[in-house]
């Protein structure tokens, strides 16, 4: 059977109806929360092992996501298919009906091990709800599916309730953005929160610098050799006196200047923008963006030059 053409207006109306139904389900869930939610949080906080999340079908997919969210926010957790669920320190089971055979059958296994059980169902009178140490009511008035059959609003409610648990636990544990970054070192957030200026800056022999008495020719040679498109100009004690960049060179060439004889101190930018090595690399990105510049000198507390970096270094490190 070939599908019939459907108007844009009808499709948008249907989509808005689905979103409205699911939004109403979440609002109802919010008003229905009670002390049982706090009990569930306390049970999980008291867990000395890992939280085992289980569910069947669509609830299993939601449970897998909840387990991943818990694990990434400081609560050790993993998902286990009910067919394999035979161990765990604490069980968190998702089932809309609370009567799925695969789910109900593992309750004795959980009880026998002395583990605590949190059930999230849409039926407060179900077997799962009665047997659980804590029941979280995730019931919805209706599904967003026009046939009221496909799990839609119910899975959204369960997913949101799992997020609420994870956030409450995160807050109770004092879990910080740095903690999150440490559990996601390979992600963009991890790079933004863990990479410091000292990790990406050029230092030592790779650091372009000349004395303030150096000629422009010597400065250009240093810039070319180090390949950063700039060179620091330093005093005899190592403190930053100025900066000379490719842009400064272009502006200099607009005037009649003897580059063979000119001193870099006459052409450098005085009081250039700097950053400290212990600052986050993302702070360097923000400073460059704000100032519309492509490079920064890195100094210590005494304004002595210790490094240099440009936007390419930050791009290469994955901070941008």
C-alpha positions in Angstrom: 0.0 0.0 0.0 1.5 3.3 -1.1 1.4 6.1 1.5 -0.9 9.0 0.7 0.5 12.5 0.4 0.2 14.4 3.7 0.1 18.1 4.1 2.9 20.0 5.9 0.2 21.5 8.3 -1.0 18.0 9.3 2.6 16.8 9.9 3.4 19.8 12.1 0.2 19.5 14.0 0.9 15.8 14.7 4.4 16.6 15.8 3.2 19.4 18.2 0.6 17.0 19.6 3.3 14.5 20.4 5.5 17.1 22.1 2.5 18.5 24.0 1.5 15.1 25.3 5.0 14.3 26.4 5.5 17.7 28.0 2.2 17.2 29.9 3.4 13.8 31.1 6.6 15.3 32.4 4.7 18.1 34.2 2.4 15.5 35.8 5.5 13.4 36.8 7.0 16.5 38.5 4.0 17.2 40.6 3.7 13.5 41.6 7.3 13.2 43.0 7.3 12.4 46.7 9.6 11.2 49.5 10.1 8.0 47.6 12.4 9.8 45.2 14.6 10.9 48.1 14.5 7.4 49.5 15.8 6.1 46.1 18.6 8.7 46.2 19.6 7.7 49.7 19.6 4.0 48.7 21.9 4.6 45.8 24.2 6.8 47.9 24.5 4.0 50.4 25.5 1.5 47.7 29.1 0.3 48.1 29.2 -1.4 44.8 27.7 -0.6 41.5 24.2 0.1 40.5 22.8 -2.5 38.2 20.1 -1.1 35.9 17.8 -3.5 34.0 14.8 -3.3 31.7 13.1 -5.1 28.9 12.3 -3.9 25.4 12.0 -0.1 25.1 12.5 0.2 28.9 15.8 -1.6 28.4 16.9 1.1 26.0 16.0 3.8 28.5 17.7 1.8 31.3 20.9 1.6 29.3 20.9 5.4 28.9 20.1 6.0 32.6 23.0 3.7 33.6 25.4 5.6 31.3 24.2 8.9 32.7 24.7 7.7 36.3 28.2 6.4 35.5 29.2 9.6 33.9 28.0 11.7 36.8 29.8 9.9 39.6 27.5 6.9 40.4 29.1 3.6 39.3 26.5 1.9 37.2 26.0 -0.5 34.3 23.1 -1.9 32.4 22.3 -5.6 32.4 19.8 -7.4 30.3 17.2 -9.2 32.5 18.2 -12.5 30.9 21.6 -12.1 32.3 20.8 -10.3 35.6 22.0 -12.6 38.3 24.1 -10.4 40.4 24.6 -6.8 41.6 24.8 -4.7 44.7 21.7 -2.7 44.0 19.1 -3.2 41.3 17.2 -0.5 39.5 14.6 -2.0 37.3 12.5 -0.3 34.6 9.2 -1.7 33.4 6.1 0.3 32.3 3.7 -2.5 33.3 5.7 -3.8 36.2 4.6 -7.3 35.2 7.1 -8.3 32.4 7.9 -12.0 33.0 11.6 -11.4 32.2 11.7 -8.6 34.8 9.6 -10.2 37.5 11.7 -13.4 37.3 14.9 -11.7 38.4 13.3 -10.2 41.6 14.0 -13.3 43.7 17.7 -13.3 42.5 18.0 -9.7 43.7 16.3 -10.4 47.0 18.3 -13.6 47.6 21.6 -11.6 47.4 20.3 -9.0 49.9 20.5 -6.3 47.3 18.1 -3.3 47.4 15.7 -2.8 44.6 14.3 0.4 43.1 11.5 -0.1 40.6 10.4 2.5 38.1 7.1 1.5 36.7 3.9 3.0 35.4 1.7 0.8 37.6 2.0 1.4 41.3 0.0 -1.8 42.0 2.2 -4.1 40.0 4.3 -7.0 41.3 7.5 -5.0 40.7 6.1 -2.0 42.7 5.1 -4.2 45.6 8.4 -6.1 45.8 10.7 -3.1 45.5 12.3 -1.4 48.4 11.4 1.9 46.7 8.9 2.4 43.9 9.1 5.4 41.6 5.8 6.0 39.8 6.5 6.9 36.2 2.9 6.6 35.0 1.5 8.7 32.2 -2.1 9.4 31.3 -1.6 8.3 27.7 1.0 7.6 25.1 1.8 10.1 22.4 1.2 7.3 19.8 -2.2 7.9 18.2 -3.0 4.2 18.9 -1.9 4.6 22.5 0.2 1.6 22.1 3.9 2.5 21.2 5.9 3.5 24.3 6.4 7.2 23.8 5.3 9.4 26.6 6.1 6.6 29.1 9.7 6.2 27.9 10.2 9.9 28.0 8.9 10.1 31.5 11.2 7.2 32.6 14.2 8.8 30.9 13.5 12.2 32.6 13.0 10.5 36.0 16.4 8.8 35.5 18.0 12.1 34.7 16.4 13.6 37.8 18.0 10.8 39.9 21.4 11.3 38.3 21.3 15.0 38.9 20.2 14.6 42.5 23.0 12.1 43.1 25.5 14.4 41.3 24.5 17.2 43.7 24.7 15.0 46.8 28.2 13.8 45.9 29.4 17.3 45.2 30.4 16.1 41.7 32.0 19.0 39.8 32.7 19.9 36.2 36.3 18.9 36.8 35.1 15.5 38.0 33.0 15.2 34.8 36.0 16.1 32.7 38.2 13.4 34.4 35.6 10.8 33.4 35.5 12.1 29.9 39.2 12.9 29.1 38.7 12.2 25.4 35.7 14.3 24.9 35.5 18.0 24.0 34.5 18.9 27.5 37.4 17.0 29.0 39.9 18.8 26.7 38.4 22.1 27.6 38.6 21.5 31.4 41.8 19.5 31.6 44.1 21.1 29.1 46.1 24.0 30.5 48.2 26.6 28.7 51.4 24.9 29.9 50.3 21.7 28.0 50.2 23.4 24.6 52.6 26.3 24.8 56.0 26.4 23.1 58.8 26.6 25.6 62.6 26.2 25.9 64.3 25.9 22.5 61.0 26.2 20.7 60.1 29.6 22.2 60.8 32.5 19.8 62.5 35.4 21.6 65.0 38.1 21.0 66.6 40.8 23.2 65.3 44.3 22.8 68.6 45.4 21.2 68.2 42.8 18.4 67.8 44.0 14.8 64.6 43.5 12.9 66.6 41.1 10.7 67.4 38.9 13.7 63.8 39.0 14.8 62.6 37.9 11.4 65.1 35.1 11.4 63.8 33.9 14.8 60.2 34.1 13.7 61.0 32.0 10.6 63.0 29.5 12.5 60.4 28.9 15.3 57.4 29.1 13.0 54.9 30.8 15.3 54.4 34.0 13.2 55.7 36.1 16.1 58.6 36.6 18.5 58.8 37.8 22.0 61.1 40.7 22.8 62.6 40.4 26.3 64.7 42.5 28.7 68.0 41.2 30.0 66.3 39.8 33.0 63.9 37.8 30.9 60.8 40.0 31.4 58.6 40.7 28.4 59.4 44.0 26.8 57.2 43.6 23.7 56.0 41.4 20.8 56.6 41.5 17.1 54.3 39.6 14.8 53.7 39.0 11.1 51.1 41.7 11.3 53.6 44.1 12.7 55.9 43.3 9.8 53.3 44.0 7.2 52.5 47.3 8.8 56.2 48.1 9.0 56.7 47.4 5.2 54.1 50.1 4.5 56.8 52.7 5.6 60.3 53.3 4.3 62.4 51.6 6.9 65.8 50.1 6.7 65.2 46.6 8.0 68.9 45.9 8.0 69.6 48.7 10.6 66.3 49.1 12.5 66.0 47.8 16.0 63.1 45.5 17.0 62.5 47.7 20.1 61.5 50.6 17.7 58.9 48.5 16.0 57.6 46.0 18.5 54.2 46.2 20.2 54.7 47.3 23.8 52.8 45.8 26.7 51.5 42.8 24.7 48.7 40.6 26.0 49.9 37.7 28.1 48.5 34.7 29.9 49.7 32.4 32.8 50.8 28.8 32.2 48.5 27.4 34.8 45.4 28.9 33.2 43.1 26.7 31.2 43.8 26.6 27.5 40.1 27.5 26.8 40.8 30.8 28.6 43.5 31.5 26.0 40.9 30.8 23.3 38.5 33.2 24.8 41.1 35.9 25.2 42.3 35.6 21.6 38.7 35.7 20.4 37.9 38.8 22.5 41.1 40.6 21.5 41.0 39.5 17.8 44.5 38.2 18.0 46.1 34.9 17.0 48.9 34.5 19.6 49.7 35.0 23.3 52.9 35.2 25.3 53.0 33.1 28.5 54.5 34.7 31.6 55.0 33.8 35.2 54.1 35.9 38.3 57.1 38.2 37.7 56.2 38.7 34.1 59.1 36.7 32.9 58.6 34.9 29.6 58.0 31.2 29.9 56.2 30.3 26.7 54.1 31.3 23.7 51.2 29.8 21.8 48.9 30.6 18.9 45.5 29.5 17.8 46.9 26.7 15.7 48.2 25.1 18.8 44.8 25.3 20.5 43.1 23.8 17.4 45.6 21.0 17.3 45.0 20.2 21.0 41.2 20.0 20.3 40.4 22.9 22.7 38.7 25.0 20.1 
